[in-house]
């Protein structure tokens, strides 16, 4: 007889099956996005102005992310009594895309240090050469008084605009690209004011009959300079960052700054035996030409915006109506200083006409109507 095996049963407890969460492999939001260089080995989350991104764009664009572009959760920081980040309502002007702006000077950290260091070295060399050659001895007495009083007074204007207009406004624009350009503008003004201060000290130590401190009284008390001082101080009180930039770089600089620096100092210095002052003041004019370049690009963008251009031009016309009379008044009050240098090249009327023509051309480029005060 054949024996059959009985089934055996185990007394061991059943094995416990542990439960693990199962990973769900889905596209991450950022990685799944299609962006300008998503198919490239070098990634940029912006569209370059040209075929390839420049170093300026790489180190400046989107350094401060924007909820309109990347921060889907909103600004990552805010103020205790206001909105977060870079609010667009800090100016009445509007843009379909503030990120369109590119600084034509392509200013970033390296260029700022390089350009300003070059100017400082050039200024120091010129001053050392002038001292060694006793160049100040050939100045006419009238020109020495002009540099002592009027060029010294202008130093306060440059410092005030740099410290209280551009430094104050450079944080307020809605993109890092615009703020960067205004920050460099502030650095230009402060460096130029410092150049004039060092120039003043050098002349004071040259042995000339030169009062290196009289410029303070001139700026505060001389009636000739009170229109410029009032204009500059009113600019510091503007709350709208775009208006401060427009009223300063477009209106004031054209009618007062360029009038004084380019159409007076640069024109008459050589006739009065001075080849040093034009090299220093010329650096300030070079600064302004760069600052005007980014200003022109920004306001051209806003004036021609497809959605907001018409409304923006109305706002800009209102700012012109407000600030052109103020700066023209300041310019006319400066007229007596055209007679301060011993030797004069051009009369005040010709200088003002040249400055007015420059502003008229600039406004035409911005598609703005020229105020009647400029054509009178």
Order of alpha helices (4+ residues) and beta strands (2+ residues): alpha-alpha-alpha-alpha-alpha-alpha-alpha-alpha-alpha-alpha-alpha-alpha
